């Protein structure tokens, strides 16, 4: 059980990184520093952005549950 949760945690962690990097920068901050300051219409649909937000939140909740479950299983 612990191994399955650890694998799920690793997969959701990688997915969170990918999903956060897919978000469009809102201006100001680190996103402008790394090339997010130019205007691009790639993925500019509001439906796509809303679905990306939902997927990011769902992945974050699964990630959080995996951390709590792993913490409860490893606790001495």
PDB file of N, CA, C and O in Angstrom:
ATOM      1  N   UNK A   1       0.828  -1.196   0.000  1.00  0.00           N
ATOM      2  CA  UNK A   1       0.000   0.000   0.000  1.00  0.00           C
ATOM      3  C   UNK A   1       0.870   1.257   0.000  1.00  0.00           C
ATOM      4  O   UNK A   1       0.596   2.227  -0.706  1.00  0.00           O
ATOM      5  N   UNK A   2       1.919   1.208   0.808  1.00  0.00           N
ATOM      6  CA  UNK A   2       2.828   2.358   0.904  1.00  0.00           C
ATOM      7  C   UNK A   2       3.530   2.622  -0.427  1.00  0.00           C
ATOM      8  O   UNK A   2       3.743   3.773  -0.810  1.00  0.00           O
ATOM      9  N   UNK A   3       3.883   1.554  -1.118  1.00  0.00           N
ATOM     10  CA  UNK A   3       4.544   1.695  -2.421  1.00  0.00           C
ATOM     11  C   UNK A   3       3.597   2.314  -3.451  1.00  0.00           C
ATOM     12  O   UNK A   3       4.012   3.158  -4.246  1.00  0.00           O
ATOM     13  N   UNK A   4       2.347   1.904  -3.439  1.00  0.00           N
ATOM     14  CA  UNK A   4       1.367   2.438  -4.386  1.00  0.00           C
ATOM     15  C   UNK A   4       1.138   3.930  -4.150  1.00  0.00           C
ATOM     16  O   UNK A   4       1.041   4.704  -5.102  1.00  0.00           O
ATOM     17  N   UNK A   5       1.052   4.328  -2.894  1.00  0.00           N
ATOM     18  CA  UNK A   5       0.851   5.742  -2.584  1.00  0.00           C
ATOM     19  C   UNK A   5       2.093   6.550  -2.945  1.00  0.00           C
ATOM     20  O   UNK A   5       1.985   7.685  -3.408  1.00  0.00           O
ATOM     21  N   UNK A   6       3.266   5.968  -2.734  1.00  0.00           N
ATOM     22  CA  UNK A   6       4.504   6.660  -3.108  1.00  0.00           C
ATOM     23  C   UNK A   6       4.586   6.877  -4.617  1.00  0.00           C
ATOM     24  O   UNK A   6       4.998   7.944  -5.073  1.00  0.00           O
ATOM     25  N   UNK A   7       4.199   5.878  -5.378  1.00  0.00           N
ATOM     26  CA  UNK A   7       4.197   6.013  -6.840  1.00  0.00           C
ATOM     27  C   UNK A   7       3.174   7.050  -7.276  1.00  0.00           C
ATOM     28  O   UNK A   7       3.446   7.859  -8.162  1.00  0.00           O
ATOM     29  N   UNK A   8       1.993   7.028  -6.654  1.00  0.00           N
ATOM     30  CA  UNK A   8       0.967   8.024  -6.976  1.00  0.00           C
ATOM     31  C   UNK A   8       1.451   9.428  -6.627  1.00  0.00           C
ATOM     32  O   UNK A   8       1.161  10.380  -7.352  1.00  0.00           O
ATOM     33  N   UNK A   9       2.176   9.563  -5.538  1.00  0.00           N
ATOM     34  CA  UNK A   9       2.714  10.862  -5.138  1.00  0.00           C
ATOM     35  C   UNK A   9       3.737  11.366  -6.149  1.00  0.00           C
ATOM     36  O   UNK A   9       3.736  12.547  -6.495  1.00  0.00           O
ATOM     37  N   UNK A  10       4.596  10.493  -6.617  1.00  0.00           N
ATOM     38  CA  UNK A  10       5.595  10.885  -7.614  1.00  0.00           C
ATOM     39  C   UNK A  10       4.916  11.304  -8.919  1.00  0.00           C
ATOM     40  O   UNK A  10       5.277  12.318  -9.516  1.00  0.00           O
ATOM     41  N   UNK A  11       3.936  10.521  -9.355  1.00  0.00           N
ATOM     42  CA  UNK A  11       3.240  10.838 -10.602  1.00  0.00           C
ATOM     43  C   UNK A  11       2.453  12.147 -10.508  1.00  0.00           C
ATOM     44  O   UNK A  11       2.469  12.953 -11.438  1.00  0.00           O
ATOM     45  N   UNK A  12       1.770  12.354  -9.388  1.00  0.00           N
ATOM     46  CA  UNK A  12       1.019  13.602  -9.240  1.00  0.00           C
ATOM     47  C   UNK A  12       1.958  14.791  -9.078  1.00  0.00           C
ATOM     48  O   UNK A  12       1.622  15.897  -9.502  1.00  0.00           O
ATOM     49  N   UNK A  13       3.121  14.589  -8.477  1.00  0.00           N
ATOM     50  CA  UNK A  13       4.089  15.681  -8.358  1.00  0.00           C
ATOM     51  C   UNK A  13       4.583  16.111  -9.736  1.00  0.00           C
ATOM     52  O   UNK A  13       4.663  17.304 -10.029  1.00  0.00           O
ATOM     53  N   UNK A  14       4.915  15.132 -10.581  1.00  0.00           N
ATOM     54  CA  UNK A  14       5.358  15.452 -11.934  1.00  0.00           C
ATOM     55  C   UNK A  14       4.241  16.108 -12.739  1.00  0.00           C
ATOM     56  O   UNK A  14       4.487  17.027 -13.520  1.00  0.00           O
ATOM     57  N   UNK A  15       3.021  15.634 -12.545  1.00  0.00           N
ATOM     58  CA  UNK A  15       1.889  16.215 -13.265  1.00  0.00           C
ATOM     59  C   UNK A  15       1.617  17.647 -12.808  1.00  0.00           C
ATOM     60  O   UNK A  15       1.271  18.506 -13.619  1.00  0.00           O
ATOM     61  N   UNK A  16       1.774  17.902 -11.501  1.00  0.00           N
ATOM     62  CA  UNK A  16       1.590  19.266 -10.993  1.00  0.00           C
ATOM     63  C   UNK A  16       2.608  20.218 -11.609  1.00  0.00           C
ATOM     64  O   UNK A  16       2.263  21.336 -11.989  1.00  0.00           O
ATOM     65  N   UNK A  17       3.849  19.783 -11.708  1.00  0.00           N
ATOM     66  CA  UNK A  17       4.888  20.615 -12.323  1.00  0.00           C
ATOM     67  C   UNK A  17       4.513  20.937 -13.767  1.00  0.00           C
ATOM     68  O   UNK A  17       4.592  22.089 -14.195  1.00  0.00           O
ATOM     69  N   UNK A  18       4.107  19.917 -14.509  1.00  0.00           N
ATOM     70  CA  UNK A  18       3.727  20.111 -15.900  1.00  0.00           C
ATOM     71  C   UNK A  18       2.533  21.044 -16.030  1.00  0.00           C
ATOM     72  O   UNK A  18       2.540  21.943 -16.871  1.00  0.00           O
ATOM     73  N   UNK A  19       1.508  20.843 -15.211  1.00  0.00           N
ATOM     74  CA  UNK A  19       0.303  21.657 -15.309  1.00  0.00           C
ATOM     75  C   UNK A  19       0.561  23.111 -14.932  1.00  0.00           C
ATOM     76  O   UNK A  19       0.025  24.020 -15.566  1.00  0.00           O
ATOM     77  N   UNK A  20       1.369  23.334 -13.915  1.00  0.00           N
ATOM     78  CA  UNK A  20       1.672  24.712 -13.521  1.00  0.00           C
ATOM     79  C   UNK A  20       2.476  25.410 -14.612  1.00  0.00           C
ATOM     80  O   UNK A  20       2.273  26.597 -14.868  1.00  0.00           O
ATOM     81  N   UNK A  21       3.382  24.688 -15.252  1.00  0.00           N
ATOM     82  CA  UNK A  21       4.158  25.289 -16.334  1.00  0.00           C
ATOM     83  C   UNK A  21       3.311  25.569 -17.572  1.00  0.00           C
ATOM     84  O   UNK A  21       3.663  26.436 -18.371  1.00  0.00           O
ATOM     85  N   UNK A  22       2.207  24.855 -17.747  1.00  0.00           N
ATOM     86  CA  UNK A  22       1.325  25.088 -18.889  1.00  0.00           C
ATOM     87  C   UNK A  22       0.463  26.337 -18.729  1.00  0.00           C
ATOM     88  O   UNK A  22      -0.052  26.864 -19.715  1.00  0.00           O
ATOM     89  N   UNK A  23       0.304  26.811 -17.502  1.00  0.00           N
ATOM     90  CA  UNK A  23      -0.519  27.999 -17.270  1.00  0.00           C
ATOM     91  C   UNK A  23       0.105  29.223 -17.914  1.00  0.00           C
ATOM     92  O   UNK A  23       1.326  29.375 -17.960  1.00  0.00           O
ATOM     93  N   UNK A  24      -0.766  30.094 -18.412  1.00  0.00           N
ATOM     94  CA  UNK A  24      -0.309  31.327 -19.031  1.00  0.00           C
ATOM     95  C   UNK A  24       0.018  32.328 -17.928  1.00  0.00           C
ATOM     96  O   UNK A  24      -0.722  32.449 -16.952  1.00  0.00           O
ATOM     97  N   UNK A  25       1.129  33.045 -18.089  1.00  0.00           N
ATOM     98  CA  UNK A  25       1.520  34.047 -17.109  1.00  0.00           C
ATOM     99  C   UNK A  25       0.545  35.207 -17.078  1.00  0.00           C
ATOM    100  O   UNK A  25       0.054  35.639 -18.121  1.00  0.00           O
ATOM    101  N   UNK A  26       0.267  35.706 -15.904  1.00  0.00           N
ATOM    102  CA  UNK A  26      -0.670  36.815 -15.753  1.00  0.00           C
ATOM    103  C   UNK A  26       0.031  38.165 -15.785  1.00  0.00           C
ATOM    104  O   UNK A  26      -0.621  39.199 -15.635  1.00  0.00           O
ATOM    105  N   UNK A  27       1.327  38.177 -15.975  1.00  0.00           N
ATOM    106  CA  UNK A  27       2.077  39.431 -16.019  1.00  0.00           C
ATOM    107  C   UNK A  27       2.723  39.720 -14.680  1.00  0.00           C
ATOM    108  O   UNK A  27       2.134  39.481 -13.626  1.00  0.00           O
ATOM    109  N   UNK A  28       3.932  40.233 -14.731  1.00  0.00           N
ATOM    110  CA  UNK A  28       4.655  40.519 -13.496  1.00  0.00           C
ATOM    111  C   UNK A  28       5.144  39.238 -12.857  1.00  0.00           C
ATOM    112  O   UNK A  28       4.501  38.197 -12.988  1.00  0.00           O
ATOM    113  N   UNK A  29       6.236  39.294 -12.188  1.00  0.00           N
ATOM    114  CA  UNK A  29       6.731  38.124 -11.483  1.00  0.00           C
ATOM    115  C   UNK A  29       7.673  37.288 -12.330  1.00  0.00           C
ATOM    116  O   UNK A  29       8.249  37.767 -13.307  1.00  0.00           O
ATOM    117  N   UNK A  30       7.817  36.046 -11.942  1.00  0.00           N
ATOM    118  CA  UNK A  30       8.795  35.166 -12.578  1.00  0.00           C
ATOM    119  C   UNK A  30       8.405  34.755 -13.987  1.00  0.00           C
ATOM    120  O   UNK A  30       9.277  34.428 -14.792  1.00  0.00           O
ATOM    121  N   UNK A  31       7.101  34.763 -14.309  1.00  0.00           N
ATOM    122  CA  UNK A  31       6.702  34.333 -15.648  1.00  0.00           C
ATOM    123  C   UNK A  31       7.242  35.283 -16.718  1.00  0.00           C
ATOM    124  O   UNK A  31       7.564  34.839 -17.821  1.00  0.00           O
ATOM    125  N   UNK A  32       7.348  36.567 -16.421  1.00  0.00           N
ATOM    126  CA  UNK A  32       7.922  37.519 -17.375  1.00  0.00           C
ATOM    127  C   UNK A  32       9.417  37.308 -17.534  1.00  0.00           C
ATOM    128  O   UNK A  32       9.963  37.503 -18.620  1.00  0.00           O
ATOM    129  N   UNK A  33      10.074  36.914 -16.470  1.00  0.00           N
ATOM    130  CA  UNK A  33      11.515  36.723 -16.514  1.00  0.00           C
ATOM    131  C   UNK A  33      11.897  35.575 -17.450  1.00  0.00           C
ATOM    132  O   UNK A  33      12.936  35.622 -18.107  1.00  0.00           O
ATOM    133  N   UNK A  34      11.052  34.548 -17.505  1.00  0.00           N
ATOM    134  CA  UNK A  34      11.368  33.374 -18.303  1.00  0.00           C
ATOM    135  C   UNK A  34      10.625  33.339 -19.628  1.00  0.00           C
ATOM    136  O   UNK A  34      10.346  32.259 -20.149  1.00  0.00           O
ATOM    137  N   UNK A  35      10.300  34.492 -20.180  1.00  0.00           N
ATOM    138  CA  UNK A  35       9.719  34.542 -21.512  1.00  0.00           C
ATOM    139  C   UNK A  35       8.212  34.581 -21.543  1.00  0.00           C
ATOM    140  O   UNK A  35       7.627  34.461 -22.619  1.00  0.00           O
ATOM    141  N   UNK A  36       7.569  34.741 -20.428  1.00  0.00           N
ATOM    142  CA  UNK A  36       6.112  34.801 -20.414  1.00  0.00           C
ATOM    143  C   UNK A  36       5.568  36.180 -20.691  1.00  0.00           C
ATOM    144  O   UNK A  36       4.353  36.378 -20.665  1.00  0.00           O
ATOM    145  N   UNK A  37       6.434  37.139 -20.958  1.00  0.00           N
ATOM    146  CA  UNK A  37       5.991  38.512 -21.144  1.00  0.00           C
ATOM    147  C   UNK A  37       5.448  38.815 -22.521  1.00  0.00           C
ATOM    148  O   UNK A  37       4.752  39.814 -22.703  1.00  0.00           O
ATOM    149  N   UNK A  38       5.756  37.956 -23.514  1.00  0.00           N
ATOM    150  CA  UNK A  38       5.246  38.223 -24.850  1.00  0.00           C
ATOM    151  C   UNK A  38       3.830  37.684 -24.985  1.00  0.00           C
ATOM    152  O   UNK A  38       3.458  36.722 -24.314  1.00  0.00           O
ATOM    153  N   UNK A  39       3.052  38.303 -25.847  1.00  0.00           N
ATOM    154  CA  UNK A  39       1.670  37.896 -26.038  1.00  0.00           C
ATOM    155  C   UNK A  39       1.608  36.764 -27.042  1.00  0.00           C
ATOM    156  O   UNK A  39       2.167  36.854 -28.136  1.00  0.00           O
ATOM    157  N   UNK A  40       0.932  35.709 -26.664  1.00  0.00           N
ATOM    158  CA  UNK A  40       0.803  34.556 -27.550  1.00  0.00           C
ATOM    159  C   UNK A  40      -0.642  34.081 -27.517  1.00  0.00           C
ATOM    160  O   UNK A  40      -1.272  34.076 -26.459  1.00  0.00           O
ATOM    161  N   UNK A  41      -1.160  33.690 -28.647  1.00  0.00           N
ATOM    162  CA  UNK A  41      -2.522  33.175 -28.718  1.00  0.00           C
ATOM    163  C   UNK A  41      -2.564  31.658 -28.620  1.00  0.00           C
ATOM    164  O   UNK A  41      -3.628  31.052 -28.751  1.00  0.00           O
ATOM    165  N   UNK A  42      -1.417  31.049 -28.390  1.00  0.00           N
ATOM    166  CA  UNK A  42      -1.370  29.596 -28.258  1.00  0.00           C
ATOM    167  C   UNK A  42      -2.078  29.176 -26.983  1.00  0.00           C
ATOM    168  O   UNK A  42      -1.627  29.522 -25.891  1.00  0.00           O
ATOM    169  N   UNK A  43      -3.167  28.446 -27.093  1.00  0.00           N
ATOM    170  CA  UNK A  43      -3.928  28.020 -25.923  1.00  0.00           C
ATOM    171  C   UNK A  43      -4.639  29.161 -25.244  1.00  0.00           C
ATOM    172  O   UNK A  43      -4.811  29.141 -24.025  1.00  0.00           O
ATOM    173  N   UNK A  44      -5.055  30.154 -25.997  1.00  0.00           N
ATOM    174  CA  UNK A  44      -5.672  31.330 -25.408  1.00  0.00           C
ATOM    175  C   UNK A  44      -7.159  31.197 -25.147  1.00  0.00           C
ATOM    176  O   UNK A  44      -7.792  32.150 -24.692  1.00  0.00           O
ATOM    177  N   UNK A  45      -7.724  30.049 -25.423  1.00  0.00           N
ATOM    178  CA  UNK A  45      -9.151  29.848 -25.242  1.00  0.00           C
ATOM    179  C   UNK A  45      -9.493  29.823 -23.756  1.00  0.00           C
ATOM    180  O   UNK A  45      -8.790  29.204 -22.957  1.00  0.00           O
ATOM    181  N   UNK A  46     -10.562  30.491 -23.402  1.00  0.00           N
ATOM    182  CA  UNK A  46     -10.952  30.520 -21.991  1.00  0.00           C
ATOM    183  C   UNK A  46     -11.432  29.147 -21.524  1.00  0.00           C
ATOM    184  O   UNK A  46     -11.274  28.801 -20.353  1.00  0.00           O
ATOM    185  N   UNK A  47     -12.017  28.361 -22.431  1.00  0.00           N
ATOM    186  CA  UNK A  47     -12.460  27.011 -22.066  1.00  0.00           C
ATOM    187  C   UNK A  47     -11.254  26.145 -21.738  1.00  0.00           C
ATOM    188  O   UNK A  47     -11.277  25.374 -20.778  1.00  0.00           O
ATOM    189  N   UNK A  48     -10.208  26.272 -22.532  1.00  0.00           N
ATOM    190  CA  UNK A  48      -8.987  25.501 -22.289  1.00  0.00           C
ATOM    191  C   UNK A  48      -8.370  25.916 -20.956  1.00  0.00           C
ATOM    192  O   UNK A  48      -7.923  25.065 -20.187  1.00  0.00           O
ATOM    193  N   UNK A  49      -8.344  27.205 -20.684  1.00  0.00           N
ATOM    194  CA  UNK A  49      -7.772  27.686 -19.422  1.00  0.00           C
ATOM    195  C   UNK A  49      -8.584  27.205 -18.229  1.00  0.00           C
ATOM    196  O   UNK A  49      -8.018  26.812 -17.208  1.00  0.00           O
ATOM    197  N   UNK A  50      -9.909  27.232 -18.351  1.00  0.00           N
ATOM    198  CA  UNK A  50     -10.749  26.752 -17.249  1.00  0.00           C
ATOM    199  C   UNK A  50     -10.545  25.261 -17.011  1.00  0.00           C
ATOM    200  O   UNK A  50     -10.470  24.819 -15.864  1.00  0.00           O
ATOM    201  N   UNK A  51     -10.456  24.484 -18.088  1.00  0.00           N
ATOM    202  CA  UNK A  51     -10.214  23.045 -17.936  1.00  0.00           C
ATOM    203  C   UNK A  51      -8.832  22.776 -17.347  1.00  0.00           C
ATOM    204  O   UNK A  51      -8.666  21.861 -16.541  1.00  0.00           O
ATOM    205  N   UNK A  52      -7.845  23.570 -17.747  1.00  0.00           N
ATOM    206  CA  UNK A  52      -6.504  23.435 -17.177  1.00  0.00           C
ATOM    207  C   UNK A  52      -6.518  23.776 -15.688  1.00  0.00           C
ATOM    208  O   UNK A  52      -5.854  23.112 -14.892  1.00  0.00           O
ATOM    209  N   UNK A  53      -7.270  24.806 -15.312  1.00  0.00           N
ATOM    210  CA  UNK A  53      -7.404  25.159 -13.892  1.00  0.00           C
ATOM    211  C   UNK A  53      -8.053  24.027 -13.107  1.00  0.00           C
ATOM    212  O   UNK A  53      -7.591  23.673 -12.022  1.00  0.00           O
ATOM    213  N   UNK A  54      -9.117  23.464 -13.654  1.00  0.00           N
ATOM    214  CA  UNK A  54      -9.808  22.364 -12.969  1.00  0.00           C
ATOM    215  C   UNK A  54      -8.897  21.154 -12.809  1.00  0.00           C
ATOM    216  O   UNK A  54      -8.842  20.542 -11.742  1.00  0.00           O
ATOM    217  N   UNK A  55      -8.183  20.816 -13.877  1.00  0.00           N
ATOM    218  CA  UNK A  55      -7.272  19.669 -13.822  1.00  0.00           C
ATOM    219  C   UNK A  55      -6.145  19.907 -12.818  1.00  0.00           C
ATOM    220  O   UNK A  55      -5.716  18.982 -12.129  1.00  0.00           O
ATOM    221  N   UNK A  56      -5.672  21.140 -12.738  1.00  0.00           N
ATOM    222  CA  UNK A  56      -4.618  21.473 -11.780  1.00  0.00           C
ATOM    223  C   UNK A  56      -5.131  21.343 -10.348  1.00  0.00           C
ATOM    224  O   UNK A  56      -4.430  20.816  -9.484  1.00  0.00           O
ATOM    225  N   UNK A  57      -6.349  21.820 -10.092  1.00  0.00           N
ATOM    226  CA  UNK A  57      -6.918  21.726  -8.741  1.00  0.00           C
ATOM    227  C   UNK A  57      -7.163  20.269  -8.357  1.00  0.00           C
ATOM    228  O   UNK A  57      -6.863  19.865  -7.233  1.00  0.00           O
ATOM    229  N   UNK A  58      -7.703  19.483  -9.278  1.00  0.00           N
ATOM    230  CA  UNK A  58      -7.955  18.067  -8.990  1.00  0.00           C
ATOM    231  C   UNK A  58      -6.639  17.336  -8.712  1.00  0.00           C
ATOM    232  O   UNK A  58      -6.548  16.540  -7.777  1.00  0.00           O
ATOM    233  N   UNK A  59      -5.629  17.612  -9.524  1.00  0.00           N
ATOM    234  CA  UNK A  59      -4.318  16.986  -9.306  1.00  0.00           C
ATOM    235  C   UNK A  59      -3.727  17.418  -7.973  1.00  0.00           C
ATOM    236  O   UNK A  59      -3.109  16.615  -7.273  1.00  0.00           O
ATOM    237  N   UNK A  60      -3.916  18.683  -7.622  1.00  0.00           N
ATOM    238  CA  UNK A  60      -3.425  19.178  -6.336  1.00  0.00           C
ATOM    239  C   UNK A  60      -4.101  18.498  -5.153  1.00  0.00           C
ATOM    240  O   UNK A  60      -3.451  18.199  -4.151  1.00  0.00           O
ATOM    241  N   UNK A  61      -5.396  18.255  -5.267  1.00  0.00           N
ATOM    242  CA  UNK A  61      -6.124  17.579  -4.188  1.00  0.00           C
ATOM    243  C   UNK A  61      -5.643  16.138  -4.051  1.00  0.00           C
ATOM    244  O   UNK A  61      -5.439  15.653  -2.938  1.00  0.00           O
ATOM    245  N   UNK A  62      -5.461  15.454  -5.181  1.00  0.00           N
ATOM    246  CA  UNK A  62      -4.958  14.073  -5.140  1.00  0.00           C
ATOM    247  C   UNK A  62      -3.549  14.039  -4.549  1.00  0.00           C
ATOM    248  O   UNK A  62      -3.221  13.153  -3.760  1.00  0.00           O
ATOM    249  N   UNK A  63      -2.722  15.008  -4.936  1.00  0.00           N
ATOM    250  CA  UNK A  63      -1.361  15.128  -4.409  1.00  0.00           C
ATOM    251  C   UNK A  63      -1.380  15.307  -2.885  1.00  0.00           C
ATOM    252  O   UNK A  63      -0.623  14.659  -2.162  1.00  0.00           O
ATOM    253  N   UNK A  64      -2.261  16.198  -2.414  1.00  0.00           N
ATOM    254  CA  UNK A  64      -2.378  16.467  -0.976  1.00  0.00           C
ATOM    255  C   UNK A  64      -2.857  15.228  -0.222  1.00  0.00           C
ATOM    256  O   UNK A  64      -2.345  14.923   0.855  1.00  0.00           O
ATOM    257  N   UNK A  65      -3.832  14.517  -0.778  1.00  0.00           N
ATOM    258  CA  UNK A  65      -4.341  13.299  -0.135  1.00  0.00           C
ATOM    259  C   UNK A  65      -3.243  12.233  -0.070  1.00  0.00           C
ATOM    260  O   UNK A  65      -3.132  11.514   0.922  1.00  0.00           O
ATOM    261  N   UNK A  66      -2.442  12.134  -1.119  1.00  0.00           N
ATOM    262  CA  UNK A  66      -1.337  11.159  -1.116  1.00  0.00           C
ATOM    263  C   UNK A  66      -0.316  11.498  -0.023  1.00  0.00           C
ATOM    264  O   UNK A  66       0.200  10.601   0.644  1.00  0.00           O
ATOM    265  N   UNK A  67      -0.028  12.782   0.158  1.00  0.00           N
ATOM    266  CA  UNK A  67       0.919  13.186   1.207  1.00  0.00           C
ATOM    267  C   UNK A  67       0.379  12.855   2.586  1.00  0.00           C
ATOM    268  O   UNK A  67       1.107  12.336   3.432  1.00  0.00           O
ATOM    269  N   UNK A  68      -0.895  13.152   2.819  1.00  0.00           N
ATOM    270  CA  UNK A  68      -1.501  12.854   4.125  1.00  0.00           C
ATOM    271  C   UNK A  68      -1.531  11.355   4.368  1.00  0.00           C
ATOM    272  O   UNK A  68      -1.177  10.903   5.457  1.00  0.00           O
ATOM    273  N   UNK A  69      -1.949  10.573   3.373  1.00  0.00           N
ATOM    274  CA  UNK A  69      -2.025   9.117   3.522  1.00  0.00           C
ATOM    275  C   UNK A  69      -0.642   8.517   3.768  1.00  0.00           C
ATOM    276  O   UNK A  69      -0.482   7.637   4.615  1.00  0.00           O
ATOM    277  N   UNK A  70       0.343   8.991   3.034  1.00  0.00           N
ATOM    278  CA  UNK A  70       1.704   8.473   3.224  1.00  0.00           C
ATOM    279  C   UNK A  70       2.232   8.845   4.609  1.00  0.00           C
ATOM    280  O   UNK A  70       2.905   8.048   5.263  1.00  0.00           O
ATOM    281  N   UNK A  71       1.922  10.051   5.041  1.00  0.00           N
ATOM    282  CA  UNK A  71       2.338  10.473   6.387  1.00  0.00           C
ATOM    283  C   UNK A  71       1.705   9.629   7.479  1.00  0.00           C
ATOM    284  O   UNK A  71       2.352   9.321   8.481  1.00  0.00           O
ATOM    285  N   UNK A  72       0.448   9.252   7.296  1.00  0.00           N
ATOM    286  CA  UNK A  72      -0.235   8.412   8.291  1.00  0.00           C
ATOM    287  C   UNK A  72       0.300   6.979   8.279  1.00  0.00           C
ATOM    288  O   UNK A  72       0.358   6.329   9.322  1.00  0.00           O
ATOM    289  N   UNK A  73       0.691   6.489   7.103  1.00  0.00           N
ATOM    290  CA  UNK A  73       1.216   5.115   7.030  1.00  0.00           C
ATOM    291  C   UNK A  73       2.636   5.019   7.557  1.00  0.00           C
ATOM    292  O   UNK A  73       2.996   4.000   8.145  1.00  0.00           O
ATOM    293  N   UNK A  74       3.440   6.028   7.369  1.00  0.00           N
ATOM    294  CA  UNK A  74       4.848   5.987   7.785  1.00  0.00           C
ATOM    295  C   UNK A  74       4.989   6.346   9.256  1.00  0.00           C
ATOM    296  O   UNK A  74       5.999   6.018   9.878  1.00  0.00           O
ATOM    297  N   UNK A  75       3.997   7.009   9.813  1.00  0.00           N
ATOM    298  CA  UNK A  75       4.064   7.458  11.209  1.00  0.00           C
ATOM    299  C   UNK A  75       4.317   6.268  12.138  1.00  0.00           C
ATOM    300  O   UNK A  75       3.624   5.254  12.059  1.00  0.00           O
ATOM    301  N   UNK A  76       5.318   6.400  13.019  1.00  0.00           N
ATOM    302  CA  UNK A  76       5.666   5.267  13.900  1.00  0.00           C
ATOM    303  C   UNK A  76       4.599   4.954  14.939  1.00  0.00           C
ATOM    304  O   UNK A  76       4.767   4.031  15.737  1.00  0.00           O
TER     305      UNK A  76
END
